[in-house]
Amino acid sequence: LIAVKTSDKDTVPAAGEKDGDSPKEEPWEKALKTTVVDMEVGEFRGHKISVWDLLHSKYIPEENRKELLELY
C-alpha cells in the first residue's frame, strides 16, 4: 500500500540530491523528488520516501516504471 502526499512540509531529499533546487532540474524531475509516499512494505515500511527514490528502488520493476511515471 502506498499513500501519496504532496505537501512541501512532508518532503524528504532524494538520494544524492544536494541542498534545495538545482537550476538544471526539470519540472517533472522536481515533482518526482518532492512527491512523498508512505510505504507499507519492505525496507521502507513506515517511512516516507520520494516517488523518485521509489522509482529507482528494487520494488518497482523496470516494466512498471513507465506506468508510475505516467501517473505522476
PyMOL Python script that loads the backbone (N, CA, C, O; Angstrom):
from pymol import cmd

cmd.read_pdbstr("""\
ATOM      1  N   LEU A   1       0.835  -1.189   0.000  1.00  0.00           N
ATOM      2  CA  LEU A   1       0.000   0.000   0.000  1.00  0.00           C
ATOM      3  C   LEU A   1       0.870   1.240   0.000  1.00  0.00           C
ATOM      4  O   LEU A   1       1.872   1.305   0.713  1.00  0.00           O
ATOM      5  N   ILE A   2       0.489   2.221  -0.800  1.00  0.00           N
ATOM      6  CA  ILE A   2       1.239   3.461  -0.900  1.00  0.00           C
ATOM      7  C   ILE A   2       0.268   4.617  -0.753  1.00  0.00           C
ATOM      8  O   ILE A   2      -0.745   4.674  -1.450  1.00  0.00           O
ATOM      9  N   ALA A   3       0.570   5.537   0.147  1.00  0.00           N
ATOM     10  CA  ALA A   3      -0.231   6.738   0.308  1.00  0.00           C
ATOM     11  C   ALA A   3       0.597   7.917  -0.187  1.00  0.00           C
ATOM     12  O   ALA A   3       1.733   8.104   0.250  1.00  0.00           O
ATOM     13  N   VAL A   4       0.041   8.709  -1.087  1.00  0.00           N
ATOM     14  CA  VAL A   4       0.788   9.814  -1.686  1.00  0.00           C
ATOM     15  C   VAL A   4       0.515  11.102  -0.927  1.00  0.00           C
ATOM     16  O   VAL A   4      -0.631  11.421  -0.611  1.00  0.00           O
ATOM     17  N   LYS A   5       1.583  11.837  -0.638  1.00  0.00           N
ATOM     18  CA  LYS A   5       1.464  13.151  -0.020  1.00  0.00           C
ATOM     19  C   LYS A   5       2.255  14.125  -0.871  1.00  0.00           C
ATOM     20  O   LYS A   5       3.375  13.823  -1.283  1.00  0.00           O
ATOM     21  N   THR A   6       1.684  15.294  -1.140  1.00  0.00           N
ATOM     22  CA  THR A   6       2.389  16.267  -1.963  1.00  0.00           C
ATOM     23  C   THR A   6       2.700  17.548  -1.212  1.00  0.00           C
ATOM     24  O   THR A   6       3.195  18.501  -1.813  1.00  0.00           O
ATOM     25  N   SER A   7       2.430  17.599   0.069  1.00  0.00           N
ATOM     26  CA  SER A   7       2.712  18.783   0.856  1.00  0.00           C
ATOM     27  C   SER A   7       4.215  19.017   0.953  1.00  0.00           C
ATOM     28  O   SER A   7       4.983  18.074   1.144  1.00  0.00           O
ATOM     29  N   ASP A   8       4.635  20.280   0.822  1.00  0.00           N
ATOM     30  CA  ASP A   8       6.058  20.613   0.900  1.00  0.00           C
ATOM     31  C   ASP A   8       6.659  20.247   2.253  1.00  0.00           C
ATOM     32  O   ASP A   8       7.829  19.871   2.326  1.00  0.00           O
ATOM     33  N   LYS A   9       5.876  20.352   3.325  1.00  0.00           N
ATOM     34  CA  LYS A   9       6.431  20.049   4.639  1.00  0.00           C
ATOM     35  C   LYS A   9       6.735  18.566   4.830  1.00  0.00           C
ATOM     36  O   LYS A   9       7.488  18.202   5.733  1.00  0.00           O
ATOM     37  N   ASP A  10       6.163  17.712   3.995  1.00  0.00           N
ATOM     38  CA  ASP A  10       6.396  16.280   4.101  1.00  0.00           C
ATOM     39  C   ASP A  10       7.493  15.775   3.172  1.00  0.00           C
ATOM     40  O   ASP A  10       7.713  14.568   3.071  1.00  0.00           O
ATOM     41  N   THR A  11       8.173  16.680   2.500  1.00  0.00           N
ATOM     42  CA  THR A  11       9.169  16.235   1.533  1.00  0.00           C
ATOM     43  C   THR A  11      10.461  15.834   2.220  1.00  0.00           C
ATOM     44  O   THR A  11      10.811  16.333   3.290  1.00  0.00           O
ATOM     45  N   VAL A  12      11.143  14.931   1.578  1.00  0.00           N
ATOM     46  CA  VAL A  12      12.452  14.499   2.038  1.00  0.00           C
ATOM     47  C   VAL A  12      13.401  14.590   0.855  1.00  0.00           C
ATOM     48  O   VAL A  12      12.980  14.389  -0.284  1.00  0.00           O
ATOM     49  N   PRO A  13      14.669  14.889   1.098  1.00  0.00           N
ATOM     50  CA  PRO A  13      15.588  14.962  -0.029  1.00  0.00           C
ATOM     51  C   PRO A  13      15.787  13.600  -0.665  1.00  0.00           C
ATOM     52  O   PRO A  13      15.875  12.588   0.031  1.00  0.00           O
ATOM     53  N   ALA A  14      15.855  13.577  -1.958  1.00  0.00           N
ATOM     54  CA  ALA A  14      16.092  12.330  -2.688  1.00  0.00           C
ATOM     55  C   ALA A  14      17.547  11.929  -2.515  1.00  0.00           C
ATOM     56  O   ALA A  14      18.408  12.770  -2.259  1.00  0.00           O
ATOM     57  N   ALA A  15      17.809  10.656  -2.654  1.00  0.00           N
ATOM     58  CA  ALA A  15      19.177  10.166  -2.530  1.00  0.00           C
ATOM     59  C   ALA A  15      20.074  10.883  -3.517  1.00  0.00           C
ATOM     60  O   ALA A  15      19.769  10.946  -4.708  1.00  0.00           O
ATOM     61  N   GLY A  16      21.173  11.421  -3.031  1.00  0.00           N
ATOM     62  CA  GLY A  16      22.121  12.106  -3.891  1.00  0.00           C
ATOM     63  C   GLY A  16      21.729  13.536  -4.200  1.00  0.00           C
ATOM     64  O   GLY A  16      22.473  14.244  -4.879  1.00  0.00           O
ATOM     65  N   GLU A  17      20.585  13.973  -3.721  1.00  0.00           N
ATOM     66  CA  GLU A  17      20.145  15.335  -4.002  1.00  0.00           C
ATOM     67  C   GLU A  17      20.834  16.283  -3.035  1.00  0.00           C
ATOM     68  O   GLU A  17      20.897  16.031  -1.832  1.00  0.00           O
ATOM     69  N   LYS A  18      21.341  17.357  -3.572  1.00  0.00           N
ATOM     70  CA  LYS A  18      22.005  18.341  -2.729  1.00  0.00           C
ATOM     71  C   LYS A  18      20.975  19.323  -2.207  1.00  0.00           C
ATOM     72  O   LYS A  18      19.776  19.168  -2.441  1.00  0.00           O
ATOM     73  N   ASP A  19      21.437  20.298  -1.524  1.00  0.00           N
ATOM     74  CA  ASP A  19      20.597  21.294  -0.896  1.00  0.00           C
ATOM     75  C   ASP A  19      19.693  22.017  -1.891  1.00  0.00           C
ATOM     76  O   ASP A  19      20.178  22.676  -2.810  1.00  0.00           O
ATOM     77  N   GLY A  20      18.387  21.894  -1.708  1.00  0.00           N
ATOM     78  CA  GLY A  20      17.426  22.684  -2.454  1.00  0.00           C
ATOM     79  C   GLY A  20      17.317  22.408  -3.941  1.00  0.00           C
ATOM     80  O   GLY A  20      17.554  21.298  -4.418  1.00  0.00           O
ATOM     81  N   ASP A  21      16.947  23.468  -4.657  1.00  0.00           N
ATOM     82  CA  ASP A  21      16.669  23.352  -6.082  1.00  0.00           C
ATOM     83  C   ASP A  21      17.926  23.440  -6.928  1.00  0.00           C
ATOM     84  O   ASP A  21      18.836  24.219  -6.646  1.00  0.00           O
ATOM     85  N   SER A  22      17.953  22.642  -7.943  1.00  0.00           N
ATOM     86  CA  SER A  22      19.039  22.682  -8.917  1.00  0.00           C
ATOM     87  C   SER A  22      18.522  23.421 -10.143  1.00  0.00           C
ATOM     88  O   SER A  22      17.444  23.089 -10.637  1.00  0.00           O
ATOM     89  N   PRO A  23      19.244  24.404 -10.647  1.00  0.00           N
ATOM     90  CA  PRO A  23      18.761  25.143 -11.806  1.00  0.00           C
ATOM     91  C   PRO A  23      18.613  24.268 -13.047  1.00  0.00           C
ATOM     92  O   PRO A  23      17.870  24.629 -13.960  1.00  0.00           O
ATOM     93  N   LYS A  24      19.300  23.128 -13.105  1.00  0.00           N
ATOM     94  CA  LYS A  24      19.234  22.231 -14.250  1.00  0.00           C
ATOM     95  C   LYS A  24      18.129  21.189 -14.105  1.00  0.00           C
ATOM     96  O   LYS A  24      17.904  20.401 -15.023  1.00  0.00           O
ATOM     97  N   GLU A  25      17.448  21.174 -12.988  1.00  0.00           N
ATOM     98  CA  GLU A  25      16.416  20.169 -12.730  1.00  0.00           C
ATOM     99  C   GLU A  25      15.147  20.468 -13.516  1.00  0.00           C
ATOM    100  O   GLU A  25      14.647  21.592 -13.519  1.00  0.00           O
ATOM    101  N   GLU A  26      14.645  19.446 -14.174  1.00  0.00           N
ATOM    102  CA  GLU A  26      13.408  19.571 -14.947  1.00  0.00           C
ATOM    103  C   GLU A  26      12.212  19.624 -13.989  1.00  0.00           C
ATOM    104  O   GLU A  26      12.284  19.060 -12.897  1.00  0.00           O
ATOM    105  N   PRO A  27      11.111  20.290 -14.375  1.00  0.00           N
ATOM    106  CA  PRO A  27       9.928  20.353 -13.506  1.00  0.00           C
ATOM    107  C   PRO A  27       9.388  18.970 -13.136  1.00  0.00           C
ATOM    108  O   PRO A  27       9.001  18.752 -11.988  1.00  0.00           O
ATOM    109  N   TRP A  28       9.357  18.040 -14.080  1.00  0.00           N
ATOM    110  CA  TRP A  28       8.859  16.694 -13.788  1.00  0.00           C
ATOM    111  C   TRP A  28       9.779  15.976 -12.807  1.00  0.00           C
ATOM    112  O   TRP A  28       9.325  15.185 -11.981  1.00  0.00           O
ATOM    113  N   GLU A  29      11.073  16.259 -12.908  1.00  0.00           N
ATOM    114  CA  GLU A  29      12.041  15.637 -12.003  1.00  0.00           C
ATOM    115  C   GLU A  29      11.833  16.161 -10.578  1.00  0.00           C
ATOM    116  O   GLU A  29      11.854  15.397  -9.613  1.00  0.00           O
ATOM    117  N   LYS A  30      11.635  17.464 -10.470  1.00  0.00           N
ATOM    118  CA  LYS A  30      11.391  18.066  -9.159  1.00  0.00           C
ATOM    119  C   LYS A  30      10.108  17.509  -8.548  1.00  0.00           C
ATOM    120  O   LYS A  30      10.055  17.236  -7.349  1.00  0.00           O
ATOM    121  N   ALA A  31       9.072  17.340  -9.377  1.00  0.00           N
ATOM    122  CA  ALA A  31       7.805  16.793  -8.887  1.00  0.00           C
ATOM    123  C   ALA A  31       7.999  15.386  -8.332  1.00  0.00           C
ATOM    124  O   ALA A  31       7.438  15.054  -7.288  1.00  0.00           O
ATOM    125  N   LEU A  32       8.783  14.559  -9.014  1.00  0.00           N
ATOM    126  CA  LEU A  32       9.027  13.198  -8.539  1.00  0.00           C
ATOM    127  C   LEU A  32       9.829  13.191  -7.244  1.00  0.00           C
ATOM    128  O   LEU A  32       9.642  12.318  -6.396  1.00  0.00           O
ATOM    129  N   LYS A  33      10.716  14.160  -7.094  1.00  0.00           N
ATOM    130  CA  LYS A  33      11.542  14.217  -5.889  1.00  0.00           C
ATOM    131  C   LYS A  33      10.802  14.805  -4.697  1.00  0.00           C
ATOM    132  O   LYS A  33      11.150  14.518  -3.552  1.00  0.00           O
ATOM    133  N   THR A  34       9.779  15.628  -4.951  1.00  0.00           N
ATOM    134  CA  THR A  34       9.059  16.264  -3.844  1.00  0.00           C
ATOM    135  C   THR A  34       7.739  15.583  -3.505  1.00  0.00           C
ATOM    136  O   THR A  34       7.140  15.887  -2.474  1.00  0.00           O
ATOM    137  N   THR A  35       7.275  14.667  -4.355  1.00  0.00           N
ATOM    138  CA  THR A  35       6.067  13.906  -4.030  1.00  0.00           C
ATOM    139  C   THR A  35       6.484  12.730  -3.163  1.00  0.00           C
ATOM    140  O   THR A  35       7.294  11.897  -3.569  1.00  0.00           O
ATOM    141  N   VAL A  36       5.921  12.672  -1.968  1.00  0.00           N
ATOM    142  CA  VAL A  36       6.329  11.686  -0.974  1.00  0.00           C
ATOM    143  C   VAL A  36       5.230  10.657  -0.762  1.00  0.00           C
ATOM    144  O   VAL A  36       4.047  10.993  -0.723  1.00  0.00           O
ATOM    145  N   VAL A  37       5.630   9.415  -0.627  1.00  0.00           N
ATOM    146  CA  VAL A  37       4.676   8.341  -0.359  1.00  0.00           C
ATOM    147  C   VAL A  37       5.008   7.667   0.966  1.00  0.00           C
ATOM    148  O   VAL A  37       6.173   7.567   1.352  1.00  0.00           O
ATOM    149  N   ASP A  38       3.973   7.211   1.653  1.00  0.00           N
ATOM    150  CA  ASP A  38       4.135   6.407   2.874  1.00  0.00           C
ATOM    151  C   ASP A  38       4.193   4.955   2.442  1.00  0.00           C
ATOM    152  O   ASP A  38       3.255   4.448   1.826  1.00  0.00           O
ATOM    153  N   MET A  39       5.276   4.290   2.756  1.00  0.00           N
ATOM    154  CA  MET A  39       5.435   2.898   2.334  1.00  0.00           C
ATOM    155  C   MET A  39       4.997   1.950   3.439  1.00  0.00           C
ATOM    156  O   MET A  39       5.242   2.196   4.620  1.00  0.00           O
ATOM    157  N   GLU A  40       4.352   0.875   3.044  1.00  0.00           N
ATOM    158  CA  GLU A  40       3.874  -0.138   3.985  1.00  0.00           C
ATOM    159  C   GLU A  40       4.484  -1.501   3.699  1.00  0.00           C
ATOM    160  O   GLU A  40       3.995  -2.518   4.193  1.00  0.00           O
ATOM    161  N   VAL A  41       5.557  -1.529   2.900  1.00  0.00           N
ATOM    162  CA  VAL A  41       6.175  -2.810   2.545  1.00  0.00           C
ATOM    163  C   VAL A  41       7.697  -2.699   2.587  1.00  0.00           C
ATOM    164  O   VAL A  41       8.269  -1.614   2.486  1.00  0.00           O
ATOM    165  N   GLY A  42       8.312  -3.831   2.734  1.00  0.00           N
ATOM    166  CA  GLY A  42       9.765  -3.952   2.608  1.00  0.00           C
ATOM    167  C   GLY A  42      10.578  -3.062   3.517  1.00  0.00           C
ATOM    168  O   GLY A  42      10.134  -2.673   4.598  1.00  0.00           O
ATOM    169  N   GLU A  43      11.773  -2.747   3.064  1.00  0.00           N
ATOM    170  CA  GLU A  43      12.714  -1.972   3.868  1.00  0.00           C
ATOM    171  C   GLU A  43      12.233  -0.553   4.137  1.00  0.00           C
ATOM    172  O   GLU A  43      12.745   0.106   5.042  1.00  0.00           O
ATOM    173  N   PHE A  44      11.260  -0.070   3.371  1.00  0.00           N
ATOM    174  CA  PHE A  44      10.752   1.289   3.547  1.00  0.00           C
ATOM    175  C   PHE A  44       9.528   1.340   4.459  1.00  0.00           C
ATOM    176  O   PHE A  44       8.963   2.416   4.657  1.00  0.00           O
ATOM    177  N   ARG A  45       9.107   0.213   5.016  1.00  0.00           N
ATOM    178  CA  ARG A  45       7.894   0.146   5.844  1.00  0.00           C
ATOM    179  C   ARG A  45       7.926   1.233   6.926  1.00  0.00           C
ATOM    180  O   ARG A  45       8.888   1.355   7.684  1.00  0.00           O
ATOM    181  N   GLY A  46       6.848   2.013   6.970  1.00  0.00           N
ATOM    182  CA  GLY A  46       6.719   3.047   7.985  1.00  0.00           C
ATOM    183  C   GLY A  46       7.489   4.317   7.692  1.00  0.00           C
ATOM    184  O   GLY A  46       7.504   5.226   8.523  1.00  0.00           O
ATOM    185  N   HIS A  47       8.127   4.408   6.542  1.00  0.00           N
ATOM    186  CA  HIS A  47       8.902   5.596   6.183  1.00  0.00           C
ATOM    187  C   HIS A  47       8.242   6.326   5.025  1.00  0.00           C
ATOM    188  O   HIS A  47       7.465   5.757   4.259  1.00  0.00           O
ATOM    189  N   LYS A  48       8.576   7.599   4.926  1.00  0.00           N
ATOM    190  CA  LYS A  48       8.144   8.384   3.775  1.00  0.00           C
ATOM    191  C   LYS A  48       9.306   8.407   2.800  1.00  0.00           C
ATOM    192  O   LYS A  48      10.453   8.630   3.187  1.00  0.00           O
ATOM    193  N   ILE A  49       9.000   8.173   1.533  1.00  0.00           N
ATOM    194  CA  ILE A  49      10.031   8.112   0.505  1.00  0.00           C
ATOM    195  C   ILE A  49       9.523   8.853  -0.726  1.00  0.00           C
ATOM    196  O   ILE A  49       8.333   8.811  -1.040  1.00  0.00           O
ATOM    197  N   SER A  50      10.429   9.528  -1.416  1.00  0.00           N
ATOM    198  CA  SER A  50      10.008  10.256  -2.615  1.00  0.00           C
ATOM    199  C   SER A  50       9.697   9.269  -3.732  1.00  0.00           C
ATOM    200  O   SER A  50      10.237   8.164  -3.774  1.00  0.00           O
ATOM    201  N   VAL A  51       8.816   9.688  -4.635  1.00  0.00           N
ATOM    202  CA  VAL A  51       8.491   8.848  -5.784  1.00  0.00           C
ATOM    203  C   VAL A  51       9.759   8.604  -6.601  1.00  0.00           C
ATOM    204  O   VAL A  51       9.930   7.525  -7.167  1.00  0.00           O
ATOM    205  N   TRP A  52      10.644   9.594  -6.666  1.00  0.00           N
ATOM    206  CA  TRP A  52      11.924   9.460  -7.378  1.00  0.00           C
ATOM    207  C   TRP A  52      12.722   8.282  -6.811  1.00  0.00           C
ATOM    208  O   TRP A  52      13.183   7.420  -7.560  1.00  0.00           O
ATOM    209  N   ASP A  53      12.883   8.251  -5.479  1.00  0.00           N
ATOM    210  CA  ASP A  53      13.634   7.163  -4.853  1.00  0.00           C
ATOM    211  C   ASP A  53      12.929   5.822  -5.036  1.00  0.00           C
ATOM    212  O   ASP A  53      13.577   4.795  -5.240  1.00  0.00           O
ATOM    213  N   LEU A  54      11.601   5.838  -4.963  1.00  0.00           N
ATOM    214  CA  LEU A  54      10.833   4.614  -5.158  1.00  0.00           C
ATOM    215  C   LEU A  54      11.030   4.064  -6.569  1.00  0.00           C
ATOM    216  O   LEU A  54      11.175   2.857  -6.760  1.00  0.00           O
ATOM    217  N   LEU A  55      11.035   4.960  -7.549  1.00  0.00           N
ATOM    218  CA  LEU A  55      11.247   4.542  -8.934  1.00  0.00           C
ATOM    219  C   LEU A  55      12.590   3.851  -9.121  1.00  0.00           C
ATOM    220  O   LEU A  55      12.721   2.932  -9.930  1.00  0.00           O
ATOM    221  N   HIS A  56      13.574   4.298  -8.373  1.00  0.00           N
ATOM    222  CA  HIS A  56      14.921   3.755  -8.517  1.00  0.00           C
ATOM    223  C   HIS A  56      15.215   2.625  -7.522  1.00  0.00           C
ATOM    224  O   HIS A  56      16.358   2.192  -7.384  1.00  0.00           O
ATOM    225  N   SER A  57      14.178   2.160  -6.838  1.00  0.00           N
ATOM    226  CA  SER A  57      14.364   1.063  -5.890  1.00  0.00           C
ATOM    227  C   SER A  57      14.078  -0.271  -6.570  1.00  0.00           C
ATOM    228  O   SER A  57      13.597  -0.323  -7.702  1.00  0.00           O
ATOM    229  N   LYS A  58      14.385  -1.337  -5.856  1.00  0.00           N
ATOM    230  CA  LYS A  58      14.136  -2.686  -6.396  1.00  0.00           C
ATOM    231  C   LYS A  58      12.652  -3.053  -6.352  1.00  0.00           C
ATOM    232  O   LYS A  58      12.260  -4.098  -6.871  1.00  0.00           O
ATOM    233  N   TYR A  59      11.821  -2.202  -5.735  1.00  0.00           N
ATOM    234  CA  TYR A  59      10.405  -2.518  -5.593  1.00  0.00           C
ATOM    235  C   TYR A  59       9.583  -2.195  -6.829  1.00  0.00           C
ATOM    236  O   TYR A  59       8.452  -2.664  -6.958  1.00  0.00           O
ATOM    237  N   ILE A  60      10.128  -1.411  -7.730  1.00  0.00           N
ATOM    238  CA  ILE A  60       9.424  -1.073  -8.958  1.00  0.00           C
ATOM    239  C   ILE A  60      10.150  -1.743 -10.122  1.00  0.00           C
ATOM    240  O   ILE A  60      11.231  -1.305 -10.514  1.00  0.00           O
ATOM    241  N   PRO A  61       9.561  -2.801 -10.674  1.00  0.00           N
ATOM    242  CA  PRO A  61      10.196  -3.467 -11.823  1.00  0.00           C
ATOM    243  C   PRO A  61      10.291  -2.504 -13.005  1.00  0.00           C
ATOM    244  O   PRO A  61       9.452  -1.619 -13.171  1.00  0.00           O
ATOM    245  N   GLU A  62      11.303  -2.687 -13.803  1.00  0.00           N
ATOM    246  CA  GLU A  62      11.554  -1.829 -14.967  1.00  0.00           C
ATOM    247  C   GLU A  62      10.297  -1.616 -15.814  1.00  0.00           C
ATOM    248  O   GLU A  62      10.015  -0.500 -16.248  1.00  0.00           O
ATOM    249  N   GLU A  63       9.550  -2.693 -16.042  1.00  0.00           N
ATOM    250  CA  GLU A  63       8.368  -2.586 -16.900  1.00  0.00           C
ATOM    251  C   GLU A  63       7.242  -1.769 -16.274  1.00  0.00           C
ATOM    252  O   GLU A  63       6.347  -1.322 -16.991  1.00  0.00           O
ATOM    253  N   ASN A  64       7.260  -1.561 -14.950  1.00  0.00           N
ATOM    254  CA  ASN A  64       6.216  -0.783 -14.287  1.00  0.00           C
ATOM    255  C   ASN A  64       6.600   0.678 -14.074  1.00  0.00           C
ATOM    256  O   ASN A  64       5.755   1.485 -13.687  1.00  0.00           O
ATOM    257  N   ARG A  65       7.840   1.024 -14.317  1.00  0.00           N
ATOM    258  CA  ARG A  65       8.282   2.405 -14.086  1.00  0.00           C
ATOM    259  C   ARG A  65       7.576   3.394 -14.995  1.00  0.00           C
ATOM    260  O   ARG A  65       7.213   4.487 -14.561  1.00  0.00           O
ATOM    261  N   LYS A  66       7.376   3.020 -16.257  1.00  0.00           N
ATOM    262  CA  LYS A  66       6.693   3.924 -17.194  1.00  0.00           C
ATOM    263  C   LYS A  66       5.273   4.184 -16.723  1.00  0.00           C
ATOM    264  O   LYS A  66       4.800   5.318 -16.796  1.00  0.00           O
ATOM    265  N   GLU A  67       4.590   3.163 -16.246  1.00  0.00           N
ATOM    266  CA  GLU A  67       3.222   3.325 -15.747  1.00  0.00           C
ATOM    267  C   GLU A  67       3.191   4.286 -14.565  1.00  0.00           C
ATOM    268  O   GLU A  67       2.318   5.151 -14.493  1.00  0.00           O
ATOM    269  N   LEU A  68       4.122   4.145 -13.653  1.00  0.00           N
ATOM    270  CA  LEU A  68       4.200   5.035 -12.494  1.00  0.00           C
ATOM    271  C   LEU A  68       4.521   6.462 -12.927  1.00  0.00           C
ATOM    272  O   LEU A  68       3.951   7.416 -12.397  1.00  0.00           O
ATOM    273  N   LEU A  69       5.427   6.609 -13.882  1.00  0.00           N
ATOM    274  CA  LEU A  69       5.763   7.941 -14.388  1.00  0.00           C
ATOM    275  C   LEU A  69       4.543   8.631 -15.011  1.00  0.00           C
ATOM    276  O   LEU A  69       4.366   9.841 -14.864  1.00  0.00           O
ATOM    277  N   GLU A  70       3.715   7.860 -15.700  1.00  0.00           N
ATOM    278  CA  GLU A  70       2.518   8.426 -16.299  1.00  0.00           C
ATOM    279  C   GLU A  70       1.527   8.913 -15.244  1.00  0.00           C
ATOM    280  O   GLU A  70       0.803   9.883 -15.471  1.00  0.00           O
ATOM    281  N   LEU A  71       1.493   8.246 -14.096  1.00  0.00           N
ATOM    282  CA  LEU A  71       0.609   8.669 -13.005  1.00  0.00           C
ATOM    283  C   LEU A  71       1.042   9.996 -12.408  1.00  0.00           C
ATOM    284  O   LEU A  71       0.204  10.805 -12.009  1.00  0.00           O
ATOM    285  N   TYR A  72       2.344  10.221 -12.345  1.00  0.00           N
ATOM    286  CA  TYR A  72       2.865  11.430 -11.711  1.00  0.00           C
ATOM    287  C   TYR A  72       3.453  12.384 -12.721  1.00  0.00           C
ATOM    288  O   TYR A  72       3.937  13.454 -12.351  1.00  0.00           O
TER     289      TYR A  72
END
""", "prot")
cmd.dss("prot")
cmd.show_as("cartoon", "prot")
cmd.util.cbc("prot")
cmd.orient("prot")
